[in-house]
């Protein structure tokens, strides 16, 4: 490219057009007038600079992802964020004033706490269930409730709280509750399902996992290899039970095992009370912690029958004594509900954003405690 300097080659194209227009203006004697189209050209020239703050923010996040932990919380919801309802299914012949069946979802880890995610927060699942049941109880047109469970379980106490909420709702309202198991309804998810009048599962549902777990760690050996030793000052010999910095003594293990056994006996009692058809022989192996399919669960008797959402709706109508009904889904105003299966976006299980590979820590956060939980990835 003879006659063109290196400096010219690397100039912005928009800048070159401005200089060319200025030269033409000088040739025609219009030195002081405005250059036609200059404003548009300068706007093009400034586009990258207007986006500079965004680009810098992305660069900072990318460069920092490998050396620190990030959490983004963005809440943008209406002041009134109470549950609302959307009709997602209507029987033939049912009108706008027909009876309703409410659909309430229980999904994800069962904990009595809010859970974080990339953009915003996921509300307390215990609160969400209680709010939905309250709305169904106060609506005279709601004749029955379907609780759709898609959960591997959660903490012992939160599972028991939700179970009690369903039992209390049935007592106060006299409205039937049908449980529809989704992809997973195991451990605490099954515990909650026991509160229903009828349990329906897909053939491929994973359920069972009737049992208790508390996960502990022992870092003392690894710490000793690098010359670190824990030295806790406690008020009693059992205060540090379960500490990851000390080897677990026989006495401490016995204490924790006693609590696990107590919670396990409570779980088995719930199953026995609500599923009386399960034989003692089957009860022995079905409560050893294993998971089974929905089809096998029906054979054993811990699930009533196989089916889908339509099956659950028909069962709810039959128990409520109505021929035709509208299925309404409870949700928050900002949630998109285009079908009975619509759901709010869920964060990735590992809390990782693949675009930027941000390590946001394990999701959901698991605090120390006792769990009715089936989660192979966690153990």
N, C-alpha and C positions, 0 to 999 in steps of 0.2 A: 504494500500500500504506500507507494512513493508519494511524497509531498504531504503526508499526514503524520503529525507528530504522535509519539506514544501518549502524550498527555491528552490529545484529542480522542484517541481510541478509547480511553477509559472514562470519558465524560458521560454523564447521564444523557440518554437520548432526548429527554425533554429539554435539558439545558441547551443542547445543540440546536434544537428547533427555535428556541428563543433567540439565540445569537444569529441564526440564519435570518429570522424575521427582522432583527435590528439592522442587519446589513442591507436588506432589501429596502427598508424604510429610508436609510441614508441615501441610497442610490436615487430614490424618487423625491428626495428633498423633505421628507416627513421625518425630521429628526426628533422633534419634541413631542409628537403625537403618540398616543398609545399604540402598542403593537397588537394587531387584531388576533384574538384568540390567546393572548398571553395569559389571561386569568386561568383559562382551562388548562393550559400547559403547566403553569405554576402549581395548580391544584394537583395535577398528576405527579409533579416533582415532589410534592409534600406528603403524598400518601404513605410512603414507608415511615416517615417521621411521625405521622399521627398514630401509627400502630406500634411505635417504639415501646411505650410502656407495657403493652401486652406481651410483646416479644421478650422484653427484659424479664418480666414475671415468669414466663415459661422457662427461660434460660436458668433463672435462679432455682426454680423447682427441680429441673433436670439435673443441674450440677449438685444440688443438695440432697438428692434422693438417696444417694449411697452412703451418706454420713450422718443422717439424722432421721428421726421419726416424725411424720407429719400427720396432722389431723385437721380436716377442713369441715367446719360446721356452718352451713348456710341455711337459715330458716326464713322462708318467705311464704307465709300462710295468712289467710284472712284472720281478722280478730276473732270472728265467730267460726271456730273450727269444729263445731259439734258434728256428730254423725248425721248424715242425710241418707236418703235411700233412692235407688234407681230401679225401676222395673226392668228385669232382664229376661223374663220369660212369662208368657201368658197362655193359659189353656184355651182351646177353642171354645167359644161361647162365653168366656169370662169377660166382664165389662170393667170399666174403671172403678166401679164401686164394689167389685167382688172381693172375697176373702183373700188375705195375703199370707204367704209363707215367707218368713224372713231367713235370709242366708247370711250366716256369720262365719268368718274365716278365723281359724287359729293356725298360725303358721310360724315357722322358724323356732328359734330357741325359746323355751318357756322360762322366763325370769321375771321377777317382780322389780323391774327397773327398765329405764329407757336404754336403748342400744344405739351406738353411734354408727354413722355411715359417711360416705364421702360428701354428699350434698344433703345436709339436714340430719334429722334424727328419726329413728323408728320408735314409735311410742311404746310405752309399757304394755305388753300383751295381756297382762291380767286386767289392767284398766280398760283396754280395748274390748275385751270380752264382756266385762261388767257393764260397760256403757251400751253395748249392743243388746244385751239381755234386758236392760232397763227400758230401752226404747221399745223392744218387742212386747214387754209386759204392759207398757202404758198405751199401746196402740190396740184398740179393741178390734180392729180389722185383721190384725195378725193372729192367726189361729194356731200356728205351729211354727217351730224353728228348726232349721237345718244348721248344724255346726259342722263345718268342713274342716277336718284336722289334717294338716300337712306339716308334721313336726316330729323330730327325733326325740323330743322330750326336753328336759331342763332340770332346774333345781327341784329338790324334793318339796320344799314349802310352796313354791309357785305352782307346781302341778296340783298340790292339794288345795290351794286357794281356788284355782279355776274349777276343779271338780266340785267344790262346795258352792261356788257361784251357780253352777248349772243345777245342782240339787235344790238350792234355795229358790231359784227361778221356777222350777217345776212345782214346788210346793206352794208358792205364792200365787202363781198365775193359772195353774192347772192346764197349762198348754204343753203338748207333747214336744219332745226333742228327739230328732233323728240325727245320728252321727254318720257323716260320710267321710270315710278315710281316703286320703289322697295318695300321693306317691309314697310317703312315709308317715306312719302313725304309730311310733314305737315308744316304749318305755313311758315317760311322762305323757306322751301323746296318747298312748293307750289308756293310761290312768284316767285322763279326762274323758275319754270315750266311754268308760264304764258308767258315767253318770247319765248317759242317754237312755231313752226308752228302747231304741233299736240301733244296731250298728250295721252299716253297710260298707263293704270294701270292694275295691277293684280286685280282679284276680291277681294283678301284679303288685298290689300294695305290699309294702314291707312293714310288718307289725310285730308285736311280741316284745322282746327285750325286757321282760318283767324282772326287775331287779334294781339294785342300788350300787353305786360306785362312788368312791372318793379317791381322787388321784393325788398321790404324794410323790415327792422327789427327794433324792439324797445326793447332795453335792459335796458332802464332807470328804470323800475320798479324793475327788479331783482337786478340791481346795487344798488338801493336805500336801499334794504333790508340788504345789507352788508356794508352800509355806504359809498358807492362810488357815487360821483356826477360829471357829466361832466360839464366843464366850458370852452366852446370854445370862442376864441376871433376872431371875423369875421369883414370883411370890410363892410358888409351890412346885412340887416335883412334876406336876402334869401340865403346867402352864405352857410349855414349849412342845406339847404333843403335836406331831405332824410337821415340825420344823424341817425345812429342806437342808439346813446347815448342820444337822446332827443325825447320826445313825438312829433309826427307830428302835427303841427298846421293846422288849417283850411286853412290858406293862402298857406302854403307849399303844402298841398294836392292838392289845386286848380291848382297850378303851374304845378305840375307833371301830373295831370289829363289832363291839356291842351295840353301837349306834347304828351301824349298817344293818345288823340283824333286826333291830327294832323297826327301822324304816321298811325293811324287806317284809317283815311280818305284816305290817300295815298294808303294804301293796297287795300281798296275797289275800288278805282279808277283804280288800275292796273287790278283787277279782271273784272271790268265792261268793260274796254277797250279791253281786250283780250278774254273775254268770253261773247260776246254780246247776245248769245242765252239764258243766264240765265234770267229767269223772275224776275220782281221786287219783287214778293211775295217770291220766293225761295231765292233771294239775301238777304232778310231781315233775314232769319233764318240761312242761310249757312254761314253768316259772323258774327255770334254771339260768335265764338270761339270754337264751338264744332268740334269734329273729326268724320269723317264718313268713310265707306269702299269705296274701289274703285268701287264696283258695284253701290252703292248709288250715288257716284260722277258722274257716267255716266248718271244715271237717271236725275240728277239735271242739268247737263250740264257743270260742271267745269272740266270734263275729257271727251275726245272724244270717246274713246272705250276701251274695255277690251282686254287684250292680253298678250304677253310675248316678249322675245327678238326677236324671229323670226318675230312676228307681227310688231315690231318696225323696223326691218331690211327691211321688205317688204314695209312698209310705206315710209321709207327713199328712197328706190330705186324708188318707184313710183313717189315721189315728185321730184327726181333728173332726172327722165326720163331714167333710165338704167334698163336693164333686168336682168343682172347678175353682181354680185359684190363680193368683198372680205371684210369681216369685220375685221378691225384691231383695236387692243386695245393699247392705249397709256399708257406707264408706265415708271418707272425709271429702269436703267440697273440691279439693284440689286433685283428687284421684280420678284417673280416667276409667270409666266403666263402660266398655263397649259390648260386653257379653258377660255371662255368669262366671267366666274364667278369668276375666280381667283382674289384674292385681298391680299394686304399686311396685316399682322397680326394687329389687332386692340387691344388696351389696354382694360382691363376690365373697366366697367362703373364706378366702385368705386375706381379704381386705386389700387386694392388690389391683392397681389400675394398670392394665397392660400397655396403654399408650405411653406412659412415662415410667413404668416399673417402679412405682412408689411403694415402699414397704410401710404400710400403715398399721402393722401389727395384726395379730390374729383377730378375726371376727367370727362370731361374737366374742366379746371379752368374757373369759371364764374366771371367776373369782374362786378362791378356795371354798369348798363346801361339799355337800352330799347331793348326788344327782340321780334322778330317774332319767337316764340319758343313754341313747345309743348313737355313738359317733366314733367309728373306727379311726378317723383321722386325728381325733383328739388324744387317743390313748396310744 
